[in-house]
């Protein structure tokens, strides 16, 4: 499939390939839809197996950002960026060069932190363009969005517990967290403080040591996380982990976590979860806290408002699950409809001529 065919398949507006051999920069910026506002989405740095894998990832992620902003009620469109390369080799010059490419889009795309990028990296981008969020507070940014993302996930889990068990109470429930990096770590903290029992899996021994030393819990290896006897499975690592191989292994009645694109295929895997009666919180609904955080930064709001707004994900997740039940569809399709309806309605409004 050609790149243009992929663009058409995901209905993107624009894709920009960025290159600077002097600093080792190879990057892709994807702008999916700007009906609701400028495209905002993080920049991840990853050593992709192939350029085609990078294109597929950035197209899926940017589309997800459009839907995330729409369901969260934000005046933002969807975009995403990926830098191809080994995170161990990142430099100031690389991110400053990337910042210049962002500047060339004149505000159509605003970047932020993502996998393997940091507040320091955002600071370096900011030296070349104002269209960046998540830089250090000393530079006018809101810093690491992970605590707010995890706070939204925590309340989304509470919503799933209420729908499934009749109570949002976390104490005494067991949550298996797949990936205890930035968001997973903060989610573990909030769950621990609320009295949950925790199970972890992560490829990083350092992440696992930090989590167990601070919050207790049990460590399992690899696919054992899917088989864990738990109330909630919380994917918080890479995407595509829920697929025909892993879904049959899942024992949890709820899947609700912070990772993007958890389903390898929205239609096929969403149906598989629904058939098994598993309550699935669509990832772009439950993990919208990070986007809410940077939106608050753009508006000049304090962190307290971002945390408060992220807590409202409780009501959004409940609404999506109940909509799916009433319409006899998957939660992914229900969430997509909510997003698409808002985009269509606002799109019509913006086409109106106001003298």
C-alpha positions as CSV (number, residue, x, y, z in Angstrom):
1,X,0.0,0.0,0.0
2,X,1.4,3.4,-1.0
3,X,1.7,6.3,1.5
4,X,-1.0,8.2,-0.3
5,X,-3.4,5.2,0.0
6,X,-2.6,5.1,3.7
7,X,-3.4,8.8,4.0
8,X,-6.7,8.2,2.3
9,X,-7.5,5.2,4.5
10,X,-7.1,7.2,7.7
11,X,-8.5,10.4,6.1
12,X,-5.5,12.6,6.9
13,X,-5.0,16.2,5.8
14,X,-1.3,16.3,5.6
15,X,1.9,14.4,6.3
16,X,5.4,16.0,6.5
17,X,8.6,14.1,6.2
18,X,11.5,15.9,8.0
19,X,15.2,15.2,7.4
20,X,18.5,16.7,8.5
21,X,21.5,14.4,8.0
22,X,23.8,16.8,9.8
23,X,22.1,16.1,13.1
24,X,20.7,12.6,12.4
25,X,17.1,13.7,12.2
26,X,14.5,11.6,10.4
27,X,11.0,12.4,11.4
28,X,7.4,12.3,10.3
29,X,4.6,14.8,11.3
30,X,1.0,13.7,10.6
31,X,-1.9,16.1,10.7
32,X,-5.2,14.2,10.7
33,X,-7.9,16.7,11.2
34,X,-8.0,20.4,12.1
35,X,-11.8,20.9,12.1
36,X,-12.0,21.6,15.9
37,X,-8.7,23.5,16.1
38,X,-4.9,23.1,15.5
39,X,-3.6,19.6,15.6
40,X,-1.9,18.8,18.9
41,X,-0.1,15.5,19.7
42,X,3.1,14.3,21.2
43,X,6.4,13.5,19.5
44,X,7.8,10.0,20.2
45,X,11.3,8.8,19.5
46,X,11.5,5.2,18.5
47,X,13.8,2.8,16.6
48,X,11.2,1.5,14.2
49,X,12.0,-1.8,12.4
50,X,11.2,0.0,9.1
51,X,10.1,3.4,7.7
52,X,6.7,1.8,6.8
53,X,6.2,0.9,10.5
54,X,6.9,4.5,11.4
55,X,4.4,5.7,8.9
56,X,1.7,3.3,10.1
57,X,2.3,4.3,13.7
58,X,2.1,8.1,13.2
59,X,-1.0,7.8,11.0
60,X,-2.8,5.7,13.7
61,X,-1.6,7.9,16.5
62,X,-2.6,11.2,14.9
63,X,-6.1,9.9,14.1
64,X,-6.5,8.8,17.7
65,X,-5.6,12.3,18.8
66,X,-8.4,13.8,16.7
67,X,-10.9,11.5,18.4
68,X,-9.4,12.0,21.8
69,X,-9.8,15.8,21.6
70,X,-13.3,15.5,20.2
71,X,-14.6,13.2,22.9
72,X,-12.9,15.2,25.6
73,X,-14.7,18.4,24.4
74,X,-11.5,20.3,23.5
75,X,-11.1,22.7,20.7
76,X,-8.1,20.9,19.2
77,X,-7.5,18.7,16.1
78,X,-5.4,15.6,15.9
79,X,-1.7,15.3,15.0
80,X,1.3,13.3,16.0
81,X,5.0,13.1,15.3
82,X,7.6,10.3,15.3
83,X,11.4,10.6,15.2
84,X,13.1,7.5,13.8
85,X,16.2,6.5,15.7
86,X,17.7,5.1,18.9
87,X,16.6,7.1,22.0
88,X,20.2,6.7,23.3
89,X,21.5,8.9,20.5
90,X,19.2,11.9,20.8
91,X,20.8,15.3,21.0
92,X,19.9,19.0,21.5
93,X,20.6,19.7,17.8
94,X,18.2,17.0,16.7
95,X,15.3,18.4,18.6
96,X,16.1,22.0,17.6
97,X,16.2,20.9,13.9
98,X,12.8,19.2,14.5
99,X,11.5,22.4,16.1
100,X,12.3,24.3,12.8
101,X,10.2,21.8,10.9
102,X,7.3,22.4,13.3
103,X,7.7,26.1,12.9
104,X,7.3,25.8,9.1
105,X,3.7,24.5,9.7
106,X,2.8,27.9,11.3
107,X,0.7,26.6,14.1
108,X,-1.2,23.8,12.3
109,X,0.7,21.3,14.5
110,X,1.6,21.7,18.2
111,X,3.9,19.1,19.7
112,X,4.3,17.7,23.2
113,X,6.1,14.9,25.1
114,X,5.6,11.2,24.2
115,X,7.4,7.9,24.3
116,X,11.2,8.5,24.8
117,X,10.9,12.3,24.8
118,X,11.2,14.5,27.8
119,X,10.6,18.0,29.2
120,X,14.2,18.8,28.3
121,X,13.6,17.8,24.7
122,X,10.5,20.0,24.6
123,X,12.7,22.9,26.0
124,X,15.1,22.4,23.1
125,X,12.2,22.4,20.6
126,X,10.9,25.6,22.2
127,X,14.2,27.3,21.4
128,X,13.1,27.2,17.7
129,X,9.3,27.4,17.8
130,X,6.5,28.5,20.1
131,X,4.3,25.6,19.0
132,X,5.3,23.2,21.7
133,X,3.8,22.3,25.1
134,X,5.1,20.3,28.1
135,X,8.3,22.2,28.5
136,X,9.6,23.1,31.9
137,X,7.7,25.4,34.1
138,X,10.7,27.8,34.2
139,X,10.2,28.1,30.4
140,X,6.5,28.7,30.6
141,X,5.4,25.1,30.2
142,X,3.4,22.7,32.3
143,X,6.1,20.0,32.6
144,X,5.5,16.3,32.6
145,X,1.9,15.4,31.7
146,X,2.1,11.9,33.0
147,X,0.6,12.6,36.4
148,X,-2.5,14.1,34.8
149,X,-2.8,11.3,32.2
150,X,-2.6,8.7,35.0
151,X,-5.2,10.7,37.1
152,X,-7.6,10.5,34.2
153,X,-6.9,6.7,33.8
154,X,-7.5,6.2,37.5
155,X,-10.9,7.8,37.3
156,X,-11.7,5.8,34.1
157,X,-10.9,2.6,36.0
158,X,-13.3,3.7,38.7
159,X,-16.0,4.2,36.1
160,X,-15.4,0.7,34.7
161,X,-15.6,-0.8,38.2
162,X,-18.9,1.0,38.9
163,X,-20.4,-0.3,35.6
164,X,-19.1,-3.8,36.2
165,X,-19.4,-4.3,40.0
166,X,-21.9,-1.5,41.0
167,X,-19.3,0.5,42.9
168,X,-16.4,2.7,41.9
169,X,-14.5,1.6,45.0
170,X,-10.9,0.8,44.2
171,X,-9.8,-0.6,47.7
172,X,-9.4,-4.3,47.6
173,X,-9.5,-4.6,43.8
174,X,-6.6,-6.1,41.9
175,X,-5.2,-4.2,38.9
176,X,-2.5,-5.6,36.6
177,X,-0.5,-2.9,35.0
178,X,1.4,-3.7,31.8
179,X,4.2,-1.1,31.7
180,X,5.2,1.0,34.8
181,X,7.1,3.7,33.0
182,X,5.8,7.3,33.2
183,X,2.0,6.9,33.1
184,X,2.1,3.4,34.5
185,X,4.1,4.5,37.5
186,X,1.7,7.3,38.4
187,X,-1.3,5.1,37.9
188,X,0.3,2.6,40.3
189,X,0.8,5.4,42.8
190,X,-2.8,6.5,42.7
191,X,-4.2,3.0,42.8
192,X,-1.9,2.1,45.7
193,X,-3.0,5.2,47.6
194,X,-6.6,4.1,47.1
195,X,-6.0,0.7,48.5
196,X,-5.7,-1.5,45.3
197,X,-3.6,-4.6,45.0
198,X,-1.1,-4.4,42.2
199,X,0.5,-6.7,39.6
200,X,3.2,-5.5,37.2
201,X,4.9,-6.5,34.0
202,X,7.6,-4.4,32.3
203,X,10.7,-5.1,30.1
204,X,12.6,-2.6,32.3
205,X,13.9,-4.1,35.6
206,X,14.5,-0.6,36.8
207,X,10.8,0.4,36.4
208,X,9.7,-2.8,38.2
209,X,12.1,-2.2,41.1
210,X,10.9,1.3,41.6
211,X,7.2,0.3,41.5
212,X,7.6,-2.6,43.9
213,X,9.8,-0.7,46.3
214,X,7.4,2.2,46.5
215,X,4.0,0.4,46.2
216,X,4.5,-3.3,46.9
217,X,2.8,-5.7,44.5
218,X,3.7,-8.7,42.4
219,X,5.8,-9.0,39.3
220,X,5.0,-11.3,36.4
221,X,6.8,-11.9,33.2
222,X,5.6,-11.4,29.6
223,X,2.2,-12.9,28.7
224,X,1.5,-13.8,32.3
225,X,0.1,-10.3,32.8
226,X,-2.8,-11.2,30.6
227,X,-3.5,-14.3,32.6
228,X,-3.3,-12.5,36.0
229,X,-6.3,-13.1,38.3
230,X,-7.3,-9.5,38.5
231,X,-10.3,-7.1,38.3
232,X,-8.6,-4.8,35.8
233,X,-5.9,-5.2,33.2
234,X,-4.3,-1.8,32.5
235,X,-2.1,-1.6,29.4
236,X,0.3,1.3,29.8
237,X,3.1,0.4,27.4
238,X,3.2,0.1,23.7
239,X,0.2,-0.2,21.4
240,X,-1.2,-3.3,19.6
241,X,-0.9,-5.6,22.6
242,X,-4.5,-6.7,22.4
243,X,-4.8,-9.0,19.4
244,X,-6.0,-12.4,18.4
245,X,-3.1,-14.0,20.3
246,X,-3.4,-12.2,23.6
247,X,-7.2,-11.5,24.0
248,X,-8.0,-15.2,24.6
249,X,-5.5,-15.1,27.5
250,X,-7.2,-12.2,29.3
251,X,-8.9,-13.2,32.6
252,X,-9.8,-9.7,33.7
253,X,-13.4,-8.5,33.2
254,X,-12.2,-4.9,32.6
255,X,-9.4,-3.5,30.4
256,X,-8.6,0.1,31.1
257,X,-5.2,1.6,30.8
258,X,-3.1,4.5,29.5
259,X,-1.4,3.0,26.3
260,X,-2.3,4.4,22.9
261,X,-3.8,2.1,20.2
262,X,-4.2,-0.9,22.5
263,X,-6.2,-2.8,19.9
264,X,-4.1,-4.1,17.0
265,X,-7.3,-3.8,14.9
266,X,-10.2,-1.7,16.2
267,X,-13.0,-3.6,14.6
268,X,-11.8,-7.2,14.9
269,X,-10.3,-6.9,18.4
270,X,-13.1,-4.7,19.7
271,X,-15.6,-7.3,18.7
272,X,-13.5,-10.0,20.3
273,X,-13.5,-8.2,23.7
274,X,-17.3,-7.5,23.4
275,X,-18.0,-11.2,22.6
276,X,-16.1,-12.2,25.7
277,X,-18.1,-9.6,27.8
278,X,-15.0,-7.7,28.7
279,X,-15.6,-4.0,29.5
280,X,-13.0,-2.1,27.4
281,X,-12.4,1.6,28.0
282,X,-11.3,3.0,24.6
283,X,-7.7,4.2,25.1
284,X,-8.2,7.6,23.5
285,X,-11.1,8.2,25.9
286,X,-9.4,7.1,29.2
287,X,-6.0,8.5,28.5
288,X,-7.1,12.0,27.5
289,X,-5.7,13.5,30.7
290,X,-2.3,14.3,29.0
291,X,-4.1,16.2,26.2
292,X,-6.3,18.0,28.8
293,X,-3.1,19.0,30.6
294,X,-1.4,20.6,27.6
295,X,-4.7,22.2,26.5
296,X,-4.8,23.8,30.0
297,X,-1.3,25.0,29.4
298,X,-2.2,26.6,26.1
299,X,-5.1,28.3,27.8
300,X,-3.0,29.5,30.8
301,X,-4.9,27.4,33.3
302,X,-3.2,26.1,36.5
303,X,-2.4,22.4,37.0
304,X,-5.3,22.1,39.5
305,X,-7.8,22.7,36.7
306,X,-6.2,20.1,34.5
307,X,-6.4,17.6,37.3
308,X,-10.1,18.5,37.9
309,X,-10.9,18.2,34.2
310,X,-9.1,14.9,33.9
311,X,-11.2,13.5,36.8
312,X,-14.3,14.1,34.6
313,X,-13.1,11.2,32.4
314,X,-15.0,9.1,35.0
315,X,-18.3,10.4,33.5
316,X,-17.1,10.1,29.9
317,X,-16.0,6.5,30.3
318,X,-19.4,5.6,31.9
319,X,-21.2,7.4,29.1
320,X,-19.3,5.5,26.4
321,X,-19.8,2.1,28.0
322,X,-23.5,2.7,28.6
323,X,-23.9,4.0,25.0
324,X,-22.3,0.8,23.7
325,X,-24.7,-1.3,25.8
326,X,-27.8,0.5,24.7
327,X,-26.8,0.4,21.0
328,X,-25.5,-3.2,21.1
329,X,-22.1,-2.2,19.8
330,X,-18.5,-2.1,20.9
331,X,-17.2,0.7,23.1
332,X,-14.8,1.7,20.4
333,X,-17.6,2.2,17.9
334,X,-19.6,4.1,20.5
335,X,-16.7,6.4,21.3
336,X,-16.0,7.0,17.6
337,X,-19.6,8.0,17.0
338,X,-19.5,10.6,19.8
339,X,-16.3,12.0,18.3
340,X,-17.5,12.1,14.8
341,X,-20.8,13.7,15.7
342,X,-19.0,16.5,17.5
343,X,-16.6,17.1,14.6
344,X,-19.5,17.1,12.1
345,X,-21.5,19.6,14.2
346,X,-18.7,22.0,14.8
347,X,-17.6,21.7,11.2
348,X,-21.0,22.8,10.1
349,X,-20.9,25.7,12.5
350,X,-17.5,26.9,11.2
351,X,-18.8,26.8,7.7
352,X,-21.5,29.4,8.6
353,X,-20.8,32.9,7.3
354,X,-20.8,35.4,10.1
355,X,-20.9,39.0,8.8
